[in-house]
Every structure is written in C-alpha cells, then in structure tokens.
Amino acid sequence: MDAVLAIVAASGNPTTYANGGNSAVAFLQNNAGTIAKTAGGAGKLLVAVSALGQNGRSFGGVDLIGAINATYGISATSQYGAGVLDHAFAILGLHAAGETVPAAAVTELEGL
C-alpha cells in the first residue's frame, strides 16, 4: 500500500511496477480480503484504492467501506476496530473515499 501511494504521489503508474509478474495493484487486489480483516488494514487499503481512483466498494472482490463500517461501535464506543491505529486508518480511508465520518468517531479519536 505504501509503495502504491508513493508511486501515485510521484505521478507514476503502479500497474507498471511488478515483482514476480504481479503489479503492485494486482498484489493488493489479490490480497484485499486478507488486508481488510481489520479496520486499519481496510482503511489503509482504501486510502490507496482512492488514490488509484478505483471503487472502494468493490476492490479485489471486497467492499472496503462495508468492512470498515462493520467494525464501528462494536466495543461500545464510537471507535472503528480494536485500537487507535485501526480507528485512525479507518477514518482516513473513509475520508479518502468521500464517505461521511461520524462526528462521534472524530471525537473518539481526539480522546485516544
């Protein structure tokens, strides 16, 4: 994800960067289900997907936005996922995808 973000930031095309025959984008698509098992993983991947201009509701067969939203408030707080990094990356991902982030989630982050 970091490599894709760096390539996009440098105005490069991540589909042309390959290792072992797979581009960086293909790697993320093929591993989206594993990466999105946590709110933070899904959020960070959603930042990269958004930078690529791709659909966060259907990337590598995974609804990244749905994966993030499914973790909201499960710990009886206004938090995504299990910890501060999960929560922060979830918020970043949702924002990057143009999704609304609940004000309570931002307040929760301020208190972590």
Secondary structure as GFF3:
##gff-version 3
##sequence-region A 1 112
A	DSSP	alpha_helix	2	9	.	.	.	ID=ss1
A	DSSP	three_ten_helix	14	16	.	.	.	ID=ss2
A	DSSP	beta_strand	18	19	.	.	.	ID=ss3
A	DSSP	beta_strand	22	23	.	.	.	ID=ss4
A	DSSP	alpha_helix	24	35	.	.	.	ID=ss5
A	DSSP	alpha_helix	39	51	.	.	.	ID=ss6
A	DSSP	alpha_helix	64	69	.	.	.	ID=ss7
A	DSSP	alpha_helix	84	96	.	.	.	ID=ss8
A	DSSP	alpha_helix	103	111	.	.	.	ID=ss9
###
